């Protein structure tokens, strides 16, 4: 059995002194320090650019019993140098991630702060039995693609008691991109997100997709807070994705200053290449929201499915969205969606107007990780 335990109680810097300018002590980026690695098979290419990717800051593959923990110590990705080159279009390949684990199981990441990732922060991919607890993730709210936690084609993932400030989605559940994800065929499933606090003015508290071609199912979201965030639990897909998003259960959200409470997108147009199949349509069904309170809301719902491929089985119950002083006059914009509503204010669109009943949430708890987090000794 492989095992790795890594304590971080002090700052871990990206480069040694050869990567710092002697006068300003500011980091500089030498791309030769970041060897290229292969793209993920479920993506077929890098996410930013075609071809391979720059190395990740921390990475591992085919590991068992991984523990990364330590007294809220900080791992600093020094992302500003990457963001500058990205904005200036000076990168030929995709930025690496702050932490990426592949084909691994029995993972615990706890009590660590991640700061200024070059791109995505935590990316467990093709992994099983992952616990991420008590983690803080910080990035400027306008930094590019600094997703907080992205479970990708992974199963039995528990994310709890985390605080995330991000320039992109605080959490994004993924499972591969278009034909590559369809071919790889590994869903993200049995995922719990609870007691999250998220700040992300231009993105979602939790996104499902847009890379969801291997499928996403059995996602349970509860007791989460979003502050000054674009949307709550957003579904992102489009023609060519294929795959599915189904059996999603959301309850007890507290939302403060939101552009949208509910946002579903069926026109996400980014594709890895020109080989995407226009007949590969996603299935989105069984999406349940209950016990949601939101204040200072610009618009209650923007619900956009796909023509001839509607999002179905949407349920909303016990939802209150208090409007901002400059809220939009049209509070719901719904196309190609079908569902029911019960106790929803403001009154939802006709597509969700059928009188329903309280939405369901699974009673049986998913067993993920140890009942108590272990304490490492060294």
N, C-alpha and C positions, 0 to 999 in steps of 0.2 A: 504494500500500500504506500502510495506517495503521500507526503504531508508537507505542508509549508505553513509556518506561523511567522508573521512579520509584524513587529511592534513599531509604531511611529509615534514617539513622544516629542520629537523635535522636527524642525523643518527639513524636508528632503528636497534638495535643489536639483534643478534640471541638468545643469552643467557644472563642471569644475571651473576653476579660475580661467581656463582657456576660453570659456564661453562668456566672460564678462569683460566689458571695456574698462581699462585701468583708471580712467578719469571719472567716469560717472557711476561705476559699479552697476550699470544697467545690463541686463542680459542681451546678448546678441545671438542670432540664430545661424548656426553653421549646419546646413542641410546634410553635409557629409557625415555628421554625427548620427544621422537618422537613416539607417539602411532601409531599403525598400522591402516590403513584405507582400505576399500574395493577397489579392482581394479575397473576401469571403465568398465561398462557393454559392451561398444563397443570394448574393448580390451581383456576382459576375464582373464587378469592377469596383473601383473606389467610389465613395459616395459623392465626393466633391468633383473628382476628375476621372476620366477613363484610366484603366491600367491598374498598377499596383498601388500600395499605400506607403506612406512613411511609417516607421516603427511607432508602436505605442510607448508611452512612458513606462507603464508597468504591464507586463503581459505574461500569460502562461497558458499551457495547453495540456489536456489529458492529465489533470491533477485530481487528487482526492484528498479531502480534509484540508481545506484551505482556510486559514484564519488570518485576517488583516484587522488589527485592533490596536488601540493604545491611547487612552487618557485624552482623547480629543486632540491629539497631535495633528499636524498639518502637512499635507502633501500639496506642494505648490507647482502647478504646471507651467507657470510663467507664460500664459497664453498670449499676452499682448504682442509679443514678437511674431507669433503665428498669425494673429488677427490682422496685424498690419500688412503682412505679406499676402494674406488671403484677400484683403480688400484691394490691394494694389495689383492683384492678379499676377503675382510673382511666384506662385507655387505650381509646379507641373503635376503634382500628385495630391492625393487626399491626405489631409492632416491626420495624425495618429490620435488615439484616444488616451485619456489619462490612465484608465485601467481597463484592460480587456482580458477576460478569461474565456477560453474555448474548450469545448468538449470536457468539462470538468463537473464535479459533483461534490456535495457536502461542503458548501462554501459559507463562511460567515465573514461579513464586513461590518464592523461596529465601532462606534465611538472614535471616528476619524473625521477630520475636516479636509475636504478637497477644494482647492482654490484655483481659479483661472486655468481651466483645462484648455488646450488648443482647440478642441472640438467637443465631442461627447465626453462626459465624465466617467461614468461606470457603465460598462457594456458586457454583461454576462451573456455569452452567446453559445448555443448548443449545450447549455448547462442544466443540471438537475439539482434540486434541493438547495436553494440559495436563500440565505437570510441576510438582509441589509437592515441594520437597526441602529438608531441613535447617530446617524450620519448627518453631517452638515456639508452642504455643497454651495459654494459662493462663486458667482461670476457677475460682471457688470450686465445690467439688463439689456444692453444693446450689443453685447458681444455675439459673434456669429456662431450659431449652431451649438451652443454650449448646453445641450440637453443634460439634465441631471442624472437620471438612472434609466437605462434603456435595456430591459430584458428582451432578448432577441432569440427566437426559436428556442425558448427555454421553458422548463416545466417545474412546477412547485417552487414558486418564488414568493417570498414574504418580504415586504418593504414596510417598515413601521418606525414611527417616532423619528422621522427625518425632517430636516429644515433645509429648504432649497430656494435659492435666489438665482435666477437663470436668464440668459438671453434667448432661450428657446423653451421647449416643453420641460416642465419639471420632471415628469416621467413620461416616457414614450415606449409603449409595448409594440414590438416589431416581430416580423417573421419572414424576412426576405423580400426581394424586389422583383416584381413582374415574373417573367418566365424562369428566372433563376430560382426564385423562391418557390414557384409552383413545382419545379423539378426537384428541388431539395426536399420539399414536402415535410417540414418539421414545424408544427405549430407552437406558438406560445400558449400555455394553458395552465390552469390551476394557479392563479396569481392573486395575491392578497396585497392591498395597499391600504394602510390604516394609520391614522394619527399623523398624517403628513401636513406640514405647513409650507405653502408655496407662494412665491412672489415672482410673477413673470408677465410684465405688462403687454408683451407682444405675442404670447403663446399660451398654451394650455397648462392647467394644473396636471392633467393626465390626458395623453393622447393615445388612441389605439390606431396605429398606422403612422404614416401612410404606407410604409413598407410592411404589408400584412399578407403577402401572397401565399405563405405557408399556412395561414389561418391563425386566428386568435379566439380562444374560448375559455369559459369559466373564469371570469375576472371579477373579483369582489373588492369593492371600494367602500370604505366606511370611516366616518369620524374624521374627516379631513377639512382643512381650512385653506382658503385661497384669499389673498389680499392683493388688490391692484393687479389682477391677472386677466388675460384676454377672455378665456373661457374655462369651464370646469372640466368635465370629462368629454373630450371631443373625439369623434370618429372621423378618420381621414382615409379616403380610398378614391378609386377612379377606374375608368375603363382601362383594361389591360392588366389590372392587378390580379384578378382571380381571387382565390382564397375565400376566407369568410371571417366575419366578426359576429359571434353569437354567444348567448348566455352571459350577458354582462349585468352585474347587479351593483347598484349604487345606492347608498343611504347615508343620511346624517351628514350633509355637507353644510358648512358655514362659509358664505362667500361675501366678500366685502370689496366693492368697487370693481365691477365686471363689465366688459364690453358685451359679452353674451353669457347667459347662464347655460344654454344648450346650443351646441354647434355640431352639426354633422355635415360633412363635405363629400360629395360624390364626383367632384371634378378635379381632383388632384392630378396634375398633368405631368409631373416629373417622371421620366423613364430612363432606364439605364442605356438603352440604344434604340435602334429602329426595328427591333425584332419583337416588340411587345405585341401580343395577340389582341386585336380589338374585340374579339369574341370572348375574351377572358374577363367575365364580369364577376365582381365580388358578391357574396351573399352576406347581407347584414340583417340580422333578425334576433329577437329576444333581448332587447335592450331595456333595462328597468331602472328607473330613478324614483326614489321616494325620500321624503323627509328632507327637503332641500330648502334652506333659507338663504336669500340673497338680498343685499341692500346696495343702493347706489348703482343701479343697473342701467346700461344704455339700451339694451334690447334683450327681451326674454329668450327668444329662440330663433335661430337661423338653421333650418332643417332642410338640407338639400340632398336627396338621393340621386339616382341615375335614371334617366328616361328608359322605360321598359325594363328596369331592374330596381324597383323601389325598395327602400329600407322598410322592413315590416316588423310587426310585433313590438312596437315601441310602447312602453308603459310609463306614465308619470303620475305620481300621487303625492298629496300633501306637499305642494310646492308653493312657496311665496317668493316673488321677486318684487322688491320695492324699487321704484324707478328713481333714477337720478333726475336732478332739476332740468337737465337738457337731454332727457331720454328721447328716443325716436318715437314719432307718432305711431308708426307701424311696429307693434311689439313682437309679432310672429311672422316669419316668412317661411312657408313650408311648400316644398315641391317634391313629388315622388317619394313620399313617406306615408306610412300607415300606422295608426296606433290608437291608444285610448288614454283618457285622462280622468283623474278623480281628485277633486280638491286642488285645482291648479289656478293660481292668480299671478298675472292677468290671464284672462280667459284665452285658452290656446286656439290655434288655427283649426279650421274644420277637419283637416286631415287627422288631427288628434282629438277631435271633438266627441267621439263616441264615449258615452259615460262608462267608465270602468270601475275598478275597485282597487283597494290598496295593492301596490305592486309587491311582488315576491322578493324575498332574499333568503338564500339557503340557510337552514337552521343548523346543519351539521358543519362544524368548523373543519377547515382543511388542516391537516397535520403537516407542518413544514418546519424542518430544523429542530433543534433541541428545545425542550420546554423552558430552559434557562440558558442564557449565553455562558459558555465556559470562560474561565479566567486563565489566561496563559501564565506560565511560569518559565523563567529563563535561568 
